C-alpha cells in the first residue's frame, strides 16, 4: 500500500497547494486554465483510444456499459455523492466542483499504470510505477485546483477516492494478476477509458455535457468481451503439428 499512500498524498497535497494559489488568481485566468485542462484531457483520451486494435469491442463495451450504468443509476448516485461532498467540503461549491471530481477520478484511476502499479506494489513490494504516477497526478491535481479556486478542495475528495480504489486493487492483486498480464485486455480497456476521458474533456470545454459516469461499467465489460474472444480463438485455432 506504500505506493497508493504516496499517490493519495500527492493528489491531496497538489490540490491543497493549487487551491491556495488559485484564491489569488483572477477568474478570467482560471477560465483559461480550465479550457487548457479540457484540451489536455481530450488529448490524453485520444492517445489512449488510438492504441485500440479492435474499435468494435470498444463500441460494444460503451453501448452495453452505458445502458447498464443508466439502469443502475450510477450518474445519479455520483451526483448525490458530489452534492454531499460540495456541501460538506466546499460550502456549496459550483458546477466545476462536480466536473473536477468526476474528471480527475477517472483520469487518476483509469489506465494501465494504475493497475500495473498496484500489482507491482502488492506482489513485488516495489512502488516505481506508482511513484511516477503519483508525481504526474500531483501536478494535474495542482493545476485543476488552481483553476477551481476554493472548489479545488475537490482534489482532497478525489485523493480519498484514489486511496479506496487503488487500495482495493492492491488487496486484490493476486486475483487481478491475469488481467495485468493480458496486454490485449489492458489496451482495449484503456482505449474504452480513453473515450470516456474525451467526453469529459468536451464537458470541460463547454462543447457537450455527457453523463460519463454512466459509462463506467464499460471498463468491466471490455475485459469480459476480450476474454470471450480469446477463448473462441483458442477453440478455433488449428492444432499444432506433432513434433517429430
Long-range contacts (C-beta under 8 A, 24 or more apart in sequence): 1-121, 1-167, 1-170, 2-121, 2-127, 3-117, 3-118, 3-120, 3-121, 3-127, 3-129, 3-130, 3-131, 3-134, 3-166, 3-170, 4-118, 4-121, 4-130, 4-162, 4-163, 4-166, 4-167, 4-170, 5-163, 6-127, 6-130, 6-131, 6-134, 7-108, 7-130, 7-133, 7-134, 7-137, 7-162, 7-166, 8-159, 8-160, 8-162, 8-163, 8-166, 9-134, 9-159, 10-134, 10-135, 10-137, 10-138, 10-141, 11-104, 11-108, 11-134, 11-137, 11-138, 11-141, 11-155, 11-158, 11-159, 11-162, 12-141, 12-155, 12-156, 12-159, 13-138, 14-137, 14-138, 14-139, 14-140, 14-141, 14-142, 14-145, 14-155, 15-141, 15-142, 15-144, 15-145, 15-152, 15-153, 15-154, 15-155, 15-156, 15-158, 15-159, 16-145, 16-152, 16-155, 16-156, 17-142, 17-145, 18-141, 18-142, 18-143, 18-144, 18-145, 18-146, 18-148, 18-152, 18-155, 19-145, 19-146, 19-148, 19-149, 19-150, 19-152, 19-153, 19-155, 21-142, 21-145, 21-146, 22-145, 22-146, 22-147, 22-148, 22-149, 22-150, 22-152, 23-149, 23-150, 25-146, 25-149, 30-146, 30-147, 30-148, 30-149, 33-143, 33-146, 33-147, 34-96, 34-147, 34-148, 34-204, 35-204, 35-205, 37-140, 37-143, 37-144, 37-147, 37-204, 38-201, 38-202, 38-203, 38-204, 38-205, 39-201, 39-205, 40-201, 41-103, 41-107, 41-197, 41-198, 41-200, 41-201, 41-204, 42-197, 42-198, 42-201, 42-202, 42-205, 43-201, 44-107, 44-194, 44-197, 45-193, 45-194, 45-195, 45-196, 45-197, 45-198, 45-199, 45-200, 45-201, 46-194, 46-198, 47-194, 48-111, 48-190, 48-191, 48-193, 48-194, 48-197, 49-191, 49-194, 49-195, 49-198, 50-191, 50-194, 51-187, 51-190, 51-191, 51-194, 52-187, 52-188, 52-191, 53-184, 53-187, 53-188, 54-188, 54-229, 57-188, 57-222, 57-225, 57-226, 57-229, 58-188, 58-191, 58-192, 58-195, 58-222, 60-221, 60-225, 61-188, 61-192, 61-218, 61-219, 61-221, 61-222, 61-225, 62-192, 62-195, 62-215, 62-218, 64-217, 64-218, 64-221, 65-192, 65-215, 65-216, 65-217, 65-218, 65-219, 65-220, 65-221, 65-222, 66-214, 66-215, 66-217, 66-218, 68-217, 68-221, 69-213, 69-214, 69-215, 69-216, 69-217, 69-218, 70-211, 70-214, 72-217, 74-213, 74-214, 74-216, 74-217, 75-211, 75-212, 75-213, 75-214, 77-213, 78-102, 78-213, 85-154, 85-157, 89-153, 89-154, 89-156, 89-157, 90-150, 90-151, 90-153, 90-154, 91-150, 93-150, 93-151, 93-154, 94-151, 96-147, 96-148, 96-151, 97-148, 97-151, 97-153, 97-154, 99-200, 99-203, 99-204, 100-144, 100-148, 100-151, 100-152, 100-154, 100-155, 100-158, 101-154, 101-157, 101-158, 102-200, 102-212, 102-213, 103-144, 103-200, 103-203, 103-204, 104-140, 104-141, 104-144, 104-154, 104-155, 104-158, 105-158, 105-161, 105-162, 106-193, 106-196, 106-197, 106-200, 106-212, 107-140, 107-197, 107-200, 108-137, 108-140, 108-158, 108-161, 108-162, 109-161, 109-162, 109-165, 109-166, 110-190, 110-193, 110-196, 110-197, 110-219, 111-190, 111-193, 112-186, 112-187, 112-190, 114-165, 114-166, 114-169, 115-169, 115-176, 115-179, 115-180, 115-186, 116-180, 116-186, 117-166, 118-166, 118-169, 118-170, 118-173, 119-169, 119-173, 119-176, 119-177, 119-180, 121-170, 121-173, 122-170, 122-171, 122-173, 122-174, 123-173, 123-174, 123-177, 130-166, 137-162, 179-223, 182-223, 182-226, 182-230, 184-226, 184-230, 185-222, 185-223, 185-226, 185-227, 188-222, 188-223, 188-225, 188-226, 189-219, 189-222, 189-223, 189-226, 192-218, 192-219, 192-222, 193-219
